[in-house]
Amino acid sequence: MASVRKLLILVTFGVFSWLLLLFQLFGFFNFPLKLHHADGLAIGEHRWSSSVWSILHLASAVISGILAKRHYNYLFGGLMLTDAMNNYFKYVIGLLTIFVTVADSWFEVETHRSIWMRYRALATRNGTILGLIGRDELARVLLRYFFAILTIVAVCALVEFTIYNQLTPGTQWHWFWLHNFYPYTFSHVRHVFHLQHISLMASNLRQLQRKLVALHQTGERERLEEYRALYGELWQINEGINELFGFSQACNIASSFAQMAFDLYWVYAMWQKQQKGVQLQIFCFVPTPVIIGFLMHAAKKHQLEMDAVQGTVLDMNFGQDAEMVKLRFYFLHQLLRNRIKLTAKDIFDYDYTLIRTLVIVILTYVIIFIEIAD
């Protein structure tokens, strides 16, 4: 049984290292990064040679834009003004997201590297493998993350395969699908990368909460000070994540909701004109809500873990131990002043209120375009 568990950990960590390599190929970072089952994180220095992937994606985005301009009539010719504007905005926003994401990843490379460096430092001091997460627990976290990825890949592959089979080559929709495939895929991979960081931080908060529960039973003064310091380090890592996924991820979220708004508009427009392909257009709508759903669910778990940490400190009762009561007060003040939360450069918070807000934006967009078209 132990050998099976060890093999599972080896495979899980190996797959995670391959995923990190995939994210590097998408230009999200340009330094070596691997996860070893025995030694934990291996973090290399910033490499200019690895920056070729960022340059490649910028060049690909530029080439895509040039080709779209050359194929303008294939993409937008013959459409009503509102229909052409809808398709044009969808493509341009997707392309803009690539530029912003690659640029943000380039300039925030040291912030990104510091996140993993802090995780490794925490692991070294606490005898764990990544931050406060032990080897077995990390394997479980990664398996859940892999399940989310496999679900996303299966949904996206099914939709793209269906589109490929049902669209007639050379038609306007076929040209538009070909030009949007790259921005669409890039956006989805960036969401999956963000999901990784959220899941790891949520798990670290869970480990801290468990330590606090154990502390409540023993009442060791030094431990409470130590856990306050641990919280401070997790807060710094979380701020690094918010910085890394700040403006670029805000742009990516906006792009995803714009894609859904554009698809909904076309569902209505095709239904009104009694055109064929309404079901296929509805099918195109599916992948983005699935990915956003996983992302928001992870953000909610992150928030619940933070609430659990705060609740555990609130529930601590040290009786007549004045020193422990004072330390508990300092800890609570720290939790309130420096709360760990997911934000996009303070533009918005990542929680379910974001979905409600953007649903209103989507419906407003669709209604405005319908009114213009009518």
MARRO-149603 format. One record per residue (C-alpha): residue number from 1; x, y, z. Coordinates in Angstrom, 1 decimal. Example, Ala and Ser with C-alpha at 12.3 -4.5 7.8 and 13.67 -1.06 7.14 Angstrom:
BEGIN
<node 1 <12.3 -4.5 7.8>>
<node 2 <13.7 -1.1 7.1>>
***
This chain:
BEGIN
<node 1 <0.0 0.0 0.0>>
<node 2 <2.9 2.3 0.9>>
<node 3 <4.5 1.7 -2.5>>
<node 4 <1.3 2.5 -4.3>>
<node 5 <1.0 5.8 -2.4>>
<node 6 <4.6 6.6 -3.2>>
<node 7 <4.0 5.9 -6.9>>
<node 8 <0.9 8.0 -6.9>>
<node 9 <2.8 10.9 -5.4>>
<node 10 <5.6 10.5 -7.9>>
<node 11 <3.2 10.5 -10.8>>
<node 12 <1.2 13.5 -9.4>>
<node 13 <4.3 15.6 -8.8>>
<node 14 <5.7 14.7 -12.3>>
<node 15 <2.4 15.7 -14.0>>
<node 16 <2.5 19.0 -12.1>>
<node 17 <6.0 19.7 -13.3>>
<node 18 <4.9 19.1 -16.9>>
<node 19 <2.0 21.5 -16.3>>
<node 20 <4.4 24.1 -15.1>>
<node 21 <6.4 23.6 -18.3>>
<node 22 <3.3 24.0 -20.3>>
<node 23 <2.5 27.3 -18.6>>
<node 24 <6.1 28.4 -19.3>>
<node 25 <5.6 27.6 -23.0>>
<node 26 <2.6 30.0 -22.9>>
<node 27 <4.9 32.7 -21.7>>
<node 28 <3.5 33.0 -18.2>>
<node 29 <7.0 32.9 -16.6>>
<node 30 <10.6 32.5 -17.8>>
<node 31 <12.6 30.7 -15.1>>
<node 32 <13.0 27.0 -14.4>>
<node 33 <10.5 25.6 -12.0>>
<node 34 <9.9 21.9 -11.0>>
<node 35 <8.4 20.0 -8.1>>
<node 36 <10.4 17.1 -6.8>>
<node 37 <8.7 14.5 -4.5>>
<node 38 <11.7 14.5 -2.1>>
<node 39 <13.3 17.9 -2.3>>
<node 40 <10.2 20.0 -3.0>>
<node 41 <10.4 23.1 -5.3>>
<node 42 <13.4 23.6 -7.5>>
<node 43 <13.5 27.2 -8.6>>
<node 44 <16.0 28.5 -11.1>>
<node 45 <17.2 31.9 -12.1>>
<node 46 <15.5 34.2 -14.6>>
<node 47 <16.6 33.1 -18.1>>
<node 48 <16.5 35.4 -21.1>>
<node 49 <16.6 32.3 -23.3>>
<node 50 <13.2 31.3 -21.9>>
<node 51 <11.8 34.7 -22.8>>
<node 52 <11.6 33.4 -26.4>>
<node 53 <8.2 32.0 -25.6>>
<node 54 <6.8 35.4 -24.5>>
<node 55 <8.2 36.9 -27.7>>
<node 56 <6.7 34.1 -29.8>>
<node 57 <3.3 34.7 -28.4>>
<node 58 <3.5 38.4 -29.0>>
<node 59 <4.6 37.7 -32.5>>
<node 60 <1.8 35.2 -32.9>>
<node 61 <-0.8 37.8 -31.7>>
<node 62 <0.6 40.4 -34.2>>
<node 63 <0.5 37.9 -37.1>>
<node 64 <-3.0 36.9 -36.1>>
<node 65 <-4.0 40.6 -36.2>>
<node 66 <-2.3 41.1 -39.6>>
<node 67 <-4.1 38.0 -41.0>>
<node 68 <-7.4 39.2 -39.7>>
<node 69 <-6.9 42.5 -41.5>>
<node 70 <-6.0 40.7 -44.7>>
<node 71 <-9.1 38.5 -44.3>>
<node 72 <-11.4 41.3 -43.3>>
<node 73 <-14.0 40.5 -46.0>>
<node 74 <-14.0 36.8 -45.1>>
<node 75 <-14.6 37.7 -41.4>>
<node 76 <-16.9 40.6 -41.5>>
<node 77 <-18.0 41.2 -45.1>>
<node 78 <-21.8 41.1 -45.7>>
<node 79 <-22.8 41.3 -42.1>>
<node 80 <-25.1 43.9 -40.6>>
<node 81 <-23.4 46.7 -38.7>>
<node 82 <-24.3 45.3 -35.2>>
<node 83 <-23.3 41.8 -36.2>>
<node 84 <-19.9 42.9 -37.6>>
<node 85 <-19.3 45.1 -34.5>>
<node 86 <-20.1 42.1 -32.3>>
<node 87 <-17.6 39.8 -34.0>>
<node 88 <-15.0 42.6 -34.3>>
<node 89 <-15.1 43.3 -30.6>>
<node 90 <-14.9 39.7 -29.6>>
<node 91 <-11.8 39.1 -31.7>>
<node 92 <-10.0 42.4 -30.7>>
<node 93 <-10.7 41.9 -27.0>>
<node 94 <-9.3 38.4 -27.2>>
<node 95 <-6.2 39.6 -29.0>>
<node 96 <-5.7 42.5 -26.5>>
<node 97 <-5.9 40.0 -23.6>>
<node 98 <-2.9 38.1 -25.1>>
<node 99 <-0.8 41.3 -25.3>>
<node 100 <-1.7 42.4 -21.7>>
<node 101 <-1.1 39.0 -20.3>>
<node 102 <2.3 38.5 -21.8>>
<node 103 <3.4 42.0 -20.9>>
<node 104 <2.1 41.6 -17.3>>
<node 105 <3.9 38.2 -17.0>>
<node 106 <7.1 39.7 -18.3>>
<node 107 <7.2 42.7 -15.9>>
<node 108 <6.0 40.7 -12.9>>
<node 109 <8.5 37.9 -13.3>>
<node 110 <10.3 38.7 -10.1>>
<node 111 <7.0 38.9 -8.2>>
<node 112 <6.1 35.5 -9.6>>
<node 113 <9.4 34.0 -8.7>>
<node 114 <9.1 35.4 -5.1>>
<node 115 <5.8 33.5 -4.7>>
<node 116 <7.5 30.2 -5.2>>
<node 117 <10.6 31.3 -3.2>>
<node 118 <8.4 32.1 -0.2>>
<node 119 <6.6 28.8 -0.5>>
<node 120 <10.0 27.0 -0.5>>
<node 121 <11.3 28.9 2.5>>
<node 122 <8.1 28.1 4.5>>
<node 123 <8.5 24.4 3.5>>
<node 124 <12.2 24.3 4.6>>
<node 125 <11.3 25.8 8.0>>
<node 126 <8.3 23.6 8.6>>
<node 127 <9.5 20.3 7.2>>
<node 128 <6.8 20.3 4.5>>
<node 129 <6.9 20.2 0.7>>
<node 130 <5.2 23.4 -0.5>>
<node 131 <4.5 26.2 1.9>>
<node 132 <2.7 24.6 4.9>>
<node 133 <1.4 21.6 2.8>>
<node 134 <2.8 18.2 3.4>>
<node 135 <3.6 15.6 0.7>>
<node 136 <0.4 13.6 1.0>>
<node 137 <-1.9 16.6 1.3>>
<node 138 <-0.3 18.3 -1.7>>
<node 139 <-0.9 15.1 -3.8>>
<node 140 <-4.6 15.3 -2.9>>
<node 141 <-4.7 19.0 -3.7>>
<node 142 <-3.1 18.4 -7.1>>
<node 143 <-5.3 15.5 -7.9>>
<node 144 <-8.4 17.7 -7.4>>
<node 145 <-6.7 20.3 -9.6>>
<node 146 <-6.0 17.7 -12.3>>
<node 147 <-9.7 16.7 -12.2>>
<node 148 <-10.7 20.3 -12.8>>
<node 149 <-8.3 20.5 -15.7>>
<node 150 <-9.4 17.2 -17.3>>
<node 151 <-13.0 18.4 -17.1>>
<node 152 <-12.2 21.7 -18.7>>
<node 153 <-10.2 20.0 -21.5>>
<node 154 <-12.9 17.4 -22.1>>
<node 155 <-15.6 20.1 -22.4>>
<node 156 <-13.5 22.4 -24.7>>
<node 157 <-12.3 19.5 -26.9>>
<node 158 <-15.9 18.2 -27.3>>
<node 159 <-17.1 21.7 -28.3>>
<node 160 <-14.2 22.4 -30.7>>
<node 161 <-14.5 19.0 -32.3>>
<node 162 <-18.2 19.6 -32.8>>
<node 163 <-17.6 23.0 -34.4>>
<node 164 <-14.9 21.6 -36.6>>
<node 165 <-17.2 18.9 -37.9>>
<node 166 <-20.3 21.1 -38.4>>
<node 167 <-18.8 24.2 -39.9>>
<node 168 <-18.3 24.1 -43.7>>
<node 169 <-14.7 25.0 -44.7>>
<node 170 <-14.5 28.4 -46.4>>
<node 171 <-17.6 29.9 -44.9>>
<node 172 <-17.5 33.1 -42.9>>
<node 173 <-18.1 31.2 -39.6>>
<node 174 <-15.3 28.8 -40.4>>
<node 175 <-12.9 31.7 -41.0>>
<node 176 <-14.0 33.4 -37.7>>
<node 177 <-13.6 30.2 -35.7>>
<node 178 <-10.1 29.7 -37.1>>
<node 179 <-9.0 33.3 -36.2>>
<node 180 <-10.5 33.1 -32.7>>
<node 181 <-9.1 29.7 -31.8>>
<node 182 <-5.7 31.0 -30.6>>
<node 183 <-7.0 33.9 -28.4>>
<node 184 <-9.7 31.7 -27.0>>
<node 185 <-7.3 28.9 -26.0>>
<node 186 <-4.8 31.4 -24.6>>
<node 187 <-7.5 32.9 -22.3>>
<node 188 <-8.6 29.5 -21.1>>
<node 189 <-5.0 28.4 -20.2>>
<node 190 <-4.5 31.6 -18.3>>
<node 191 <-7.6 30.9 -16.2>>
<node 192 <-6.3 27.4 -15.4>>
<node 193 <-2.9 28.9 -14.3>>
<node 194 <-4.7 31.3 -12.0>>
<node 195 <-6.8 28.3 -10.7>>
<node 196 <-3.5 26.6 -9.7>>
<node 197 <-2.4 29.5 -7.5>>
<node 198 <-5.8 29.9 -5.9>>
<node 199 <-5.9 26.2 -5.0>>
<node 200 <-2.5 26.1 -3.5>>
<node 201 <-3.1 29.2 -1.4>>
<node 202 <-6.4 27.8 -0.1>>
<node 203 <-4.7 24.6 0.9>>
<node 204 <-2.0 26.6 2.8>>
<node 205 <-4.7 28.5 4.7>>
<node 206 <-6.3 25.2 5.6>>
<node 207 <-3.1 23.9 7.0>>
<node 208 <-2.7 27.1 9.1>>
<node 209 <-6.2 26.7 10.4>>
<node 210 <-5.4 23.1 11.5>>
<node 211 <-2.3 24.3 13.3>>
<node 212 <-4.4 27.0 15.1>>
<node 213 <-6.9 24.3 16.2>>
<node 214 <-4.1 22.2 17.7>>
<node 215 <-2.7 25.3 19.4>>
<node 216 <-6.0 26.0 21.1>>
<node 217 <-5.7 22.6 22.8>>
<node 218 <-2.1 23.1 24.0>>
<node 219 <-2.0 26.9 24.6>>
<node 220 <1.7 27.3 23.8>>
<node 221 <2.6 31.0 23.7>>
<node 222 <5.5 30.7 21.3>>
<node 223 <3.4 28.8 18.8>>
<node 224 <0.8 31.6 18.6>>
<node 225 <3.6 34.1 17.8>>
<node 226 <4.9 31.7 15.2>>
<node 227 <1.5 31.2 13.6>>
<node 228 <1.0 35.0 13.4>>
<node 229 <4.3 35.2 11.5>>
<node 230 <3.1 32.3 9.2>>
<node 231 <0.0 34.2 8.5>>
<node 232 <2.0 37.3 7.6>>
<node 233 <4.1 35.3 5.1>>
<node 234 <1.0 33.8 3.5>>
<node 235 <-0.5 37.3 3.2>>
<node 236 <2.7 38.4 1.4>>
<node 237 <2.4 35.4 -1.0>>
<node 238 <-1.3 36.1 -1.6>>
<node 239 <-0.4 39.8 -2.4>>
<node 240 <2.1 38.5 -4.9>>
<node 241 <-0.6 36.4 -6.5>>
<node 242 <-2.9 39.4 -6.7>>
<node 243 <-0.1 41.5 -8.2>>
<node 244 <0.8 38.8 -10.7>>
<node 245 <-2.8 38.2 -11.8>>
<node 246 <-3.9 41.8 -11.4>>
<node 247 <-4.6 43.9 -14.5>>
<node 248 <-4.0 41.0 -16.9>>
<node 249 <-6.5 38.7 -15.2>>
<node 250 <-9.0 41.5 -14.8>>
<node 251 <-8.7 41.9 -18.6>>
<node 252 <-9.0 38.1 -19.1>>
<node 253 <-12.1 37.9 -16.9>>
<node 254 <-13.6 40.8 -18.9>>
<node 255 <-12.7 39.1 -22.1>>
<node 256 <-14.4 35.8 -21.0>>
<node 257 <-17.6 37.6 -20.1>>
<node 258 <-17.5 39.6 -23.3>>
<node 259 <-17.2 36.2 -25.2>>
<node 260 <-20.3 35.0 -23.5>>
<node 261 <-22.2 38.2 -24.2>>
<node 262 <-21.2 38.0 -27.9>>
<node 263 <-22.3 34.4 -28.1>>
<node 264 <-25.6 35.2 -26.5>>
<node 265 <-26.2 38.0 -28.9>>
<node 266 <-25.7 35.6 -31.8>>
<node 267 <-28.0 33.1 -30.3>>
<node 268 <-30.7 35.7 -30.3>>
<node 269 <-29.8 37.1 -33.7>>
<node 270 <-29.9 33.7 -35.4>>
<node 271 <-33.1 32.8 -33.7>>
<node 272 <-34.7 36.0 -34.8>>
<node 273 <-33.6 35.4 -38.4>>
<node 274 <-34.5 31.7 -38.2>>
<node 275 <-31.1 30.8 -39.3>>
<node 276 <-29.6 27.3 -39.0>>
<node 277 <-26.9 26.7 -36.4>>
<node 278 <-28.6 28.1 -33.2>>
<node 279 <-27.8 24.9 -31.4>>
<node 280 <-24.2 25.0 -32.4>>
<node 281 <-24.0 28.6 -31.2>>
<node 282 <-25.4 27.6 -27.8>>
<node 283 <-22.8 24.8 -27.8>>
<node 284 <-20.1 27.4 -28.3>>
<node 285 <-21.3 29.2 -25.2>>
<node 286 <-20.6 26.3 -22.8>>
<node 287 <-16.8 26.2 -22.2>>
<node 288 <-16.3 29.7 -20.8>>
<node 289 <-19.0 29.4 -18.0>>
<node 290 <-17.5 26.0 -17.1>>
<node 291 <-14.0 27.5 -16.6>>
<node 292 <-15.3 30.6 -14.8>>
<node 293 <-17.4 28.3 -12.6>>
<node 294 <-14.3 26.3 -11.5>>
<node 295 <-12.4 29.6 -10.9>>
<node 296 <-15.2 31.1 -8.8>>
<node 297 <-15.6 27.9 -6.9>>
<node 298 <-11.9 27.8 -6.0>>
<node 299 <-12.1 31.5 -5.0>>
<node 300 <-15.0 30.7 -2.7>>
<node 301 <-13.1 27.9 -1.1>>
<node 302 <-10.2 30.3 -0.6>>
<node 303 <-12.5 32.8 1.1>>
<node 304 <-14.0 30.0 3.3>>
<node 305 <-10.5 28.9 4.4>>
<node 306 <-9.7 32.5 5.4>>
<node 307 <-13.0 32.7 7.3>>
<node 308 <-12.1 29.5 9.1>>
<node 309 <-8.7 30.9 10.2>>
<node 310 <-10.4 34.0 11.5>>
<node 311 <-13.1 32.0 13.2>>
<node 312 <-10.6 29.7 14.9>>
<node 313 <-8.7 32.7 16.4>>
<node 314 <-12.0 34.3 17.5>>
<node 315 <-13.0 31.1 19.3>>
<node 316 <-9.7 30.8 21.2>>
<node 317 <-10.3 31.1 25.0>>
<node 318 <-7.2 31.4 27.1>>
<node 319 <-8.9 32.1 30.4>>
<node 320 <-6.8 34.1 32.8>>
<node 321 <-3.6 34.0 30.7>>
<node 322 <-3.2 37.7 30.0>>
<node 323 <-0.3 37.3 27.7>>
<node 324 <-2.1 34.8 25.5>>
<node 325 <-5.2 37.1 25.4>>
<node 326 <-3.0 40.0 24.3>>
<node 327 <-1.4 37.9 21.6>>
<node 328 <-4.8 36.8 20.4>>
<node 329 <-5.9 40.4 20.2>>
<node 330 <-2.8 41.3 18.1>>
<node 331 <-3.6 38.3 15.8>>
<node 332 <-7.2 39.4 15.3>>
<node 333 <-6.1 42.9 14.6>>
<node 334 <-3.7 41.6 12.0>>
<node 335 <-6.4 39.4 10.4>>
<node 336 <-8.7 42.5 10.1>>
<node 337 <-6.0 44.9 8.9>>
<node 338 <-4.3 42.5 6.4>>
<node 339 <-7.1 40.1 5.4>>
<node 340 <-6.1 37.6 2.8>>
<node 341 <-8.4 37.9 -0.2>>
<node 342 <-8.2 37.6 -4.0>>
<node 343 <-8.4 40.8 -5.9>>
<node 344 <-7.5 42.2 -9.4>>
<node 345 <-5.5 45.3 -8.5>>
<node 346 <-8.5 46.3 -6.3>>
<node 347 <-10.6 46.6 -9.5>>
<node 348 <-12.8 43.8 -8.1>>
<node 349 <-12.7 40.9 -5.7>>
<node 350 <-12.9 37.3 -6.9>>
<node 351 <-16.1 36.0 -5.4>>
<node 352 <-19.7 35.2 -6.4>>
<node 353 <-20.6 38.9 -6.4>>
<node 354 <-18.4 39.2 -9.5>>
<node 355 <-20.7 36.8 -11.3>>
<node 356 <-23.8 38.8 -10.4>>
<node 357 <-22.2 42.0 -11.5>>
<node 358 <-21.0 40.7 -14.8>>
<node 359 <-24.2 38.9 -15.6>>
<node 360 <-25.9 42.3 -15.4>>
<node 361 <-23.2 43.7 -17.7>>
<node 362 <-23.7 40.8 -20.2>>
<node 363 <-27.5 41.3 -20.3>>
<node 364 <-27.1 45.1 -20.7>>
<node 365 <-24.7 44.6 -23.6>>
<node 366 <-27.0 42.1 -25.3>>
<node 367 <-30.1 44.3 -24.8>>
<node 368 <-28.3 47.4 -26.2>>
<node 369 <-27.1 45.5 -29.3>>
<node 370 <-30.6 44.1 -29.8>>
<node 371 <-32.1 47.5 -29.6>>
<node 372 <-29.6 48.9 -32.1>>
<node 373 <-30.2 46.0 -34.5>>
<node 374 <-34.0 46.5 -34.3>>
***
